[in-house]
Amino acid sequence: METVVGLHRNHFGDIISFVTSGGRVISYQKALMEAANGVIQGVQTIEDYDGKLILSPEQDQSFDHYPNLF
């Protein structure tokens, strides 16, 4: 099973894609789907205050410590 090892941010600082331990670069939406289906470990889907599904690391408060990989 894969885990998230890095991410890509846009110039606003928003996460736009994730890098997996398998070397895949997947969009935020695909990562949401795969986390919900148990394909990616270490992340979970949660609802934000607007009711929108977002990704969150299971062990940490945010993705801030993940490297920004290109």
trRosetta pair geometry for C-beta under 8 A, 3 or more apart (Angstrom, degrees):
i j d omega theta_ij theta_ji phi_ij phi_ji
1 38 7.9 -61 -134 157 132 75
1 39 7.2 -176 -146 -179 88 36
1 40 7.3 150 173 -125 92 21
1 41 4.9 80 128 -25 124 116
2 20 4.3 13 172 -180 134 123
2 21 4.9 -176 -151 45 73 92
2 22 4.7 -63 -102 -12 123 107
2 24 7.3 -15 -144 30 163 114
2 39 6.9 6 40 148 102 76
2 40 5.4 -44 86 -113 92 71
2 41 7.0 170 85 19 37 82
3 20 6.8 143 74 -157 30 73
3 21 4.8 48 47 -22 76 124
3 40 6.6 115 -115 -169 29 78
3 41 5.0 -47 -87 71 83 89
3 42 4.5 49 -141 12 102 138
4 7 7.1 18 -179 -62 116 92
4 18 5.0 -59 -130 -171 108 128
4 19 7.2 99 -159 70 65 51
4 20 6.3 -58 -100 -105 45 58
4 21 7.7 -69 -38 -28 6 80
4 31 7.4 50 -87 -145 120 129
4 40 6.4 51 -43 -179 84 127
4 42 6.1 -138 26 89 86 120
4 43 5.7 57 -7 -40 129 126
4 57 7.6 -117 59 -99 131 91
4 63 7.8 -57 129 -126 145 113
4 66 6.7 -28 134 -123 108 145
5 19 5.6 -66 68 102 84 94
5 20 6.6 84 11 -176 93 18
5 21 5.2 113 -34 -77 122 65
5 66 7.5 147 152 -150 25 101
5 67 7.8 -12 146 42 69 101
5 69 7.7 28 107 -17 86 148
6 18 7.3 147 88 -165 48 58
6 19 3.9 1 65 47 95 123
6 66 5.7 159 -126 169 36 97
6 67 4.7 -40 -118 75 101 85
6 68 7.0 136 -173 -120 98 9
6 69 3.6 43 147 -4 152 122
7 15 5.2 -40 176 -136 137 106
7 17 6.8 164 -160 92 66 47
7 18 5.1 -33 -106 -110 79 60
7 19 6.5 -139 -70 10 28 82
7 63 6.0 39 -11 164 155 136
7 66 5.1 65 2 115 106 132
7 67 7.7 157 29 85 66 43
7 68 6.3 -45 79 -110 72 56
7 69 7.1 113 43 26 23 84
8 15 7.2 105 74 -156 49 61
8 16 5.4 -57 100 62 97 91
8 17 4.5 13 41 56 116 90
8 18 7.6 -130 15 -66 78 21
8 19 7.4 99 -30 -35 86 93
8 25 7.1 41 -17 -155 129 115
8 68 6.7 90 -117 -160 35 76
8 69 6.9 -72 -68 69 74 63
8 70 7.0 97 -109 -98 100 56
9 12 7.9 -130 168 69 93 54
9 13 5.4 -12 178 -151 133 33
9 14 6.3 147 -155 71 80 31
9 15 5.7 -50 -97 -91 74 45
9 16 6.6 126 -135 4 23 88
9 68 5.6 -54 11 -123 103 120
10 13 7.2 -47 69 18 66 18
10 14 5.2 -2 35 56 106 88
10 16 5.1 85 -41 -37 94 128
15 18 7.3 26 177 -66 118 79
15 28 6.0 121 115 -93 92 118
15 55 7.9 -88 92 58 149 119
15 63 6.2 36 -72 72 144 155
16 27 7.2 -51 160 -143 65 69
16 28 6.1 -94 -163 -28 27 112
17 25 5.4 42 149 176 133 89
17 26 6.2 172 -161 86 91 32
17 27 5.2 -56 -103 -107 90 36
17 28 6.3 -103 -85 -38 40 66
17 31 7.7 150 -152 -24 49 125
18 25 7.3 172 85 -150 38 52
18 26 5.6 -18 60 61 87 84
18 28 7.2 108 -19 -92 93 51
18 31 4.8 80 17 -84 134 145
19 23 7.5 -23 -172 -146 90 27
19 24 7.3 166 -152 84 49 43
19 25 5.5 -22 -97 -97 70 73
19 69 4.9 -23 -9 63 155 138
20 23 6.9 -38 76 29 78 21
20 24 4.6 8 35 53 117 90
20 25 7.9 -155 8 -74 79 27
20 26 6.6 35 -26 3 113 113
20 40 6.6 -110 -116 -115 117 111
26 30 4.2 -114 178 91 106 126
26 31 5.3 136 104 -58 114 81
26 34 6.9 12 143 2 164 143
27 30 4.6 95 54 8 82 101
27 31 6.9 -143 95 -5 43 87
28 31 5.7 -57 -149 37 30 113
28 32 6.5 37 150 -24 63 101
28 55 7.1 -141 -160 3 83 127
29 32 5.6 -48 -153 29 33 116
29 33 6.7 32 150 -16 64 103
30 33 5.6 -52 -152 37 36 112
30 34 6.1 29 153 -15 69 109
31 34 5.8 -55 -139 42 31 107
31 35 6.0 34 159 -21 66 107
31 40 6.5 -16 -151 12 75 163
31 43 7.1 -14 170 98 106 161
31 55 5.9 -15 121 -71 114 154
32 35 6.0 -57 -146 36 25 109
32 36 6.4 23 156 -17 62 109
32 45 5.9 80 -154 -102 78 118
32 53 5.9 101 -156 122 129 119
32 54 7.8 -83 -103 -142 114 19
32 55 5.9 -123 -87 -56 72 100
33 36 5.9 -61 -151 38 28 110
33 37 6.2 9 157 -5 65 114
34 37 5.8 -63 -141 48 31 103
34 39 3.8 -76 -164 63 90 121
34 40 4.6 69 124 -10 110 105
35 38 7.8 46 -178 -67 28 22
35 39 7.4 -76 -58 50 25 77
35 40 5.1 -46 -81 62 66 108
35 43 4.7 -75 -114 99 130 103
35 44 6.3 170 171 -122 122 18
35 45 5.3 141 104 -41 119 91
35 55 6.0 140 -5 -118 165 103
36 45 5.1 2 -74 -6 88 145
36 53 7.9 -4 -67 -172 126 148
40 43 5.7 -2 117 39 114 112
42 57 6.4 -22 157 -149 83 79
42 58 5.5 -128 -162 18 39 111
42 59 7.2 -39 -153 1 83 102
43 55 5.2 -2 179 -169 125 106
43 56 6.8 149 -159 76 74 35
43 57 5.8 -55 -103 -105 69 44
43 58 6.4 -134 -92 -27 15 84
44 55 7.4 143 75 -153 34 59
44 56 5.6 -29 65 66 83 87
44 57 7.9 54 18 159 79 10
44 58 5.3 94 -19 -84 107 82
45 53 5.1 -3 -174 -167 112 109
45 54 7.2 150 -152 74 63 29
45 55 6.3 -43 -97 -95 60 56
45 56 7.7 129 -119 19 15 82
46 53 7.3 147 76 -147 25 60
46 54 6.1 -31 67 64 75 80
46 55 8.0 107 21 -134 77 13
46 56 5.1 1 12 6 122 130
47 51 5.5 -17 -169 -141 118 37
47 52 6.9 133 -152 63 67 28
47 53 6.1 -45 -94 -90 60 53
47 54 7.6 107 -135 17 16 81
48 51 7.2 -52 67 18 64 16
48 52 5.1 -12 39 60 108 84
48 53 7.9 176 -1 -104 82 5
48 54 5.1 55 -42 -5 107 128
55 63 7.8 40 106 -51 104 129
56 62 7.8 -63 -141 -105 78 38
57 60 4.3 14 86 48 135 92
57 61 7.8 6 56 45 104 17
57 62 7.2 43 18 122 110 9
57 63 6.1 143 -31 -81 111 67
57 66 7.9 176 -66 -44 133 118
60 63 7.6 125 91 -78 128 33
60 65 6.6 -119 -146 26 163 121
62 65 7.8 120 88 1 78 77
63 66 4.7 -34 -177 15 83 124
